Amino acid sequence: MKLTPSHRLYGLGVILLVALTICSRNFSSTGESSFFIPLGVAGVAYLLAIRELFSTPAFPKRVIFFGLALSALWHFQFLRMPPRLDDDIHRYVWDGRVQRLGYNPYIVVPSEPALAGLHTSETRTLNNPEVPSPYPAGAQLFFRAVTSIHESTFALKVAFVGCDFAIVLVLLDVLRRTRQGEHWVLAYAWHPLLAIEVAGSGHIDIVGVLLLFVSVAALVRRWRAVGALAFGLAVSVKFLPIVLLPLYWKRVRMRDVALAAVVVGLLYVPFFNHGRIPIGSLGTYVQRFRFNDPVFATLERVAAPQLVAGLAVLVGFLTAIWMRSKSAEGPPDSFAWPMAASLFCAPVVYPWYMLWLLPFLRSTPTVPIMVWTLSIIPTYYVWHLRIVGRPWVVPGWIMMLEYGSVAVAAAIIALRGITRSGGLQCPADQAE
């Protein structure tokens, strides 16, 4: 019996389910072979699935439904596991808790002896307790809202998974309205990082991704005020999407921009301290925190870290301006490239930062970014190194593998483009 594309996609989905289920059972062993091997199998299966999505114009709806059901299953496997070593979610619980107790998370320092009585079993293990919170106001209010319902890491993970599923629904709507194949929703839903970093560890980034993609969907529908407001809220969760601002030029009205600015400003009102806009430990983050940053580390040798961080933002802005000049409507990949360019130059590039890029990856030019979202997975090895007492540094061979894979993918895509353009010119040359 000949295997059809649908049969192959079914098979790859089952492989992903088995591999990620095994991975979830070894979630506490991040960086060890019992975690890496099934995750590597899942990564290969995902790439083969992407190949099927590219080569087949459309799949039956039952295939898409089956694929989304599988995704829900492996999300559940990770959801029921406790968060692993990248324990940002414990900080989220703390930030939400202290807000409800009347404290300002941008001022209080978790390690202060006077605050010891405020801690719970889940907040005593939060990371970097010597600094206040770095998260923007939108994220802070989300922490407060969720912990008001139930104060636990599990409640936050459930909320994050809900945002993940909401992105799937919005993505399906965008695909229908732009007349793209609905099967491309699986390029998002099947990505292994969603299971690990949303359902498993739980990261606030997914809330910002949802708001950003709602903004994109609103632009598709010509809902300009909603698009501007959702964009502003996304920036209030994490600052990364600010580099996309040029893509909104002439796509939203000035009154829409003003509305978004006012709403974001109001989010900060509860945190004002003597009339100052609070930034918490954001300055410390730029000054001290480093991870997986080959470009930033190189530039930091000749310039101050604040200047290099500003350069990373500028690179993202310039990329967005270039993408906006190429297309007035802004294809999906125009939202991916500026954020990817900014992350490439950033002082910290954690695997969960890739979540911001995932809804926008469904074209051939974005294949290098797709590869990056998978080639970054070996950096999980650093968590294992920390357990055995080694420095918190990504080994050089891992960075070579990570960024080298992206470079190879980019070279292959560029070579194919040159070959195809040369093939199109041949008939004309012969006619002369």
Order of alpha helices (4+ residues) and beta strands (2+ residues): alpha-alpha-alpha-alpha-alpha-alpha-alpha-alpha-alpha-alpha-alpha-alpha-alpha-alpha-alpha-alpha-alpha
